[in-house]
Amino acid sequence: MPVEFDTSNSGCRQQEGLPVPSYLGSRNSRPQAYNVPFTSRDVDVSKSPFDKVQLTKLLIDTLHEIGYTESAVTLQKESGGVEVKSSNVQKLFSAIQYGQFELIDLNMLVRLPMKHGGLKSFLQQHAQDFSQTRASSQDSNMESETTVCNEDSAMKIENLIAKRTDWHRFFETMEKDLAVLDPLAQNMADCDVKTLTSMLDTVEMLVLINKQVFLELMFDQQDSSLAVFFLRTVLRKYIQLWESLLMYQESSYALTPDTLLKQMTSILTCPLNSAELSDVWSGSLESSRQLLIRSISNYIDPNNLVPRGRLLTLLSQAIKYQNSQDVLNFEDEDDTFVQEGSRHYNLLQDNSCSSQRISFAPEKLLAQNADEIWYLEFSPDGRYLASASADSSTDRKVLIYDVERDFQVYKVLAGNDQCVLYLSFSPDSKYLVSCPFNEDAKIYDIHKEGEPTDLNQEYEGAFVAEIIQPEDSFKIYENEGTSSVSSPRIWCCSWFHTERNRGRFALGSPDRDVIIYDIGAKSVLCKLSQVLSLNASLSQEPFSRVHDLKITCNDKYLILMAHEFYVDTYDISQLPPVQNGDRITESNIETIGFHVSKVSRLSVGKRMTCLTIPQIKDHARDENSLILINVQPHELQLWDFKEQILVQKYYGQRQLQFIIRSCFGYDNKLVASGSEDGKIYIWDRFHGNIVSVINGHDAERPTTRISNKTFGRNCNIVVWNPTNKNIFASGGDDGLVKIWKVVRGQL
Amino acid sequence: MGLRYTSYIDHPKNKHTKFVTYGCCNCRTHLSSSAQVMSKDYRGTTGDAYLMNRVVNVVEGSRETRCMLTGCYVVCDIKCHMCKNLVGWKYVESERKDQRYKEGKFILELQTICKVH
């Protein structure tokens, strides 16, 4: 049967006329065969790498799931009796489903096709009792098989009457099985891993079943005396058995034996509130039994039991793959949360999803600076953007723009007589530290009132920007005894983030030091070079010349980018916390004691110009051991400082002799960097491919404000807004700050 | 022209006990060291000056011909690459053959440099 493809249906295809980068061409240059009508004979299942039986199982299971039970049965018949669940699994599940717990015994569990292999042979070898019990129970099993079958057919006509469970028979069986398992568990030490795992799996399943029985006795039967008896005689012993096995082998189950036992006992002793109750008892008998079946199916070999929603899992993986083929497509996490149910994919054709595509457009151009922009920083709340300029003629080196009010100048930070090369906002977005060439770092309160200026004239409805003076300025004095009269230069700064280190920041110096400063005490808290020199093992080498430093968001690690071609990470979690009233100063920190240990040293082996850590919103994410560094020549490297591995490299941008800075962006899915050709380069963080190259700062700027000034053409820095992931800013030698926005979908 | 990457001149281990690093007096960027001094017997525009074999972290200005006591030279001014402070000049070409040894060498004016570490 020939199938014609409807070529006019190109609604979500790339439209003509739009510039498409050459690497996107794959979409248009599909294999020709794709468009050739084919017959059903072309799809030869026998030649496909997939097993026909598995495929059938998947289909039957899916038919069941979407409610076509009859078709499922028909397919099952037509395929010659392919079973989604093997008969042993079916037996166990129906026993659970209809509450016939007395039918469950070790024998039944041992016959299950387990994920990690069965226990059968092991039991036969080691437990004579077992083979005996097995022989004796053979008859009863035969019986039960027939009952199950009858029950099954009874279910089909939906007139099943819940049979009372024979609890005492169940108790007896469990105690008997325990007697078999217990001696085995004593000599598990010399067994191989495989046997151990399957033993553990079996016991865990028994614990789960027993837990269900106990809960049913409690909540469904309301028979607490029987439940107590059960807990004492059976469940507790199984949990103990489980615990003894855990000594040899790790378990994947969420609860530990200890917590499980506590949970069960607390049900008996004190009434639970509704939240705690919903944790252990899902409400109805049916749903809790379904939950048990689901958790038991985790132990069963997927060949004998199709995992829940397997086809849907496969399909969503296919969609993910299709999306990943488009380099401009970035799955938006926020979107998926909001529109969980409402997003639909077309299953019958490949998703091109141009609505998901990402591109970048200019938003604003800020030209108030007279000279090169060397540093930009968004405040942590995303409301302000600060720029540092090399302006040597005026006292307007640091400007703060109001992001929410159209990027008008909010404050002018005066008082720097030297060019400023680094800025750092405090975590509450209130203070800003500026680091100039020399040693004279300054702290500003950005909300302080000051002298009005006319910088915002070109805006309509402008508000008056104010010039403010620094709140505080400080130099770090060398210790007595050294010959030098000068204090170390301060070239980089990073604030601590958490409440326990409120008002503290670390300053890095190329003159071999890192200083932790306390804004409340207005004094130096400690010098890392001194702290480390107390540590005898590290005193061999001089402290590195620090070019950039960052403190991770949990204040645990201090990362230093050294001139000497390596990145060092120190554990600074031992720093004494800020206490009210009693400020810690440099003099008493030695008595309190502050131990710093080196976590890792990454040998990059090349000149580095910038160190960035990911923007962290979710503190639980594992991304907080990643660092991004700009490396000369011409590359960026993404490292994991805990694992000490190079994760990814990003190529394409130019940097040979200038300090070019980069950033993470768009929920850390992108990496952006400046470049010596004036362009902004943006990469996919995971795949390392270039997503976009933007002509940002490569044009010569008309010399309006100062004459005879030749501007370079570097793009020195790119920064991403930490709260609004659709906004980023770049600064260059042309003295311009450009604001860019992320555009989703077609322009 | 952007912010340049700075090199450092460190005290070589086990050698030169009286090693001195010279830096820009304004921003203390390392420029040269005592091991690079060829002659201390020079005069610059601001006073005493050293003739240095190698100088780092400087940007060169445009070439010009300048006539000095020992003859005319093609020179270019050198500035500290961080703060653009004028620190001396570089000899590019010499008219007189006996002064050719200065070609490619640098003059650092003592007024503009200081000892750094």
Interface residues (C-beta under 8 A of the other chain):
Chain A: E372 W374 A390 S392 Q418 C419 L421 F437 N438 S484 S486 R489 P510 D511 R545 H563 R607 T609 Q632 Q657 F658 I659 I660 E676 G712 N714 N716 D733
Chain B: M1 G2 L3 R4 Y5 T6 Y8 N26 C27 R28 M82 C83 K84 V116 H117
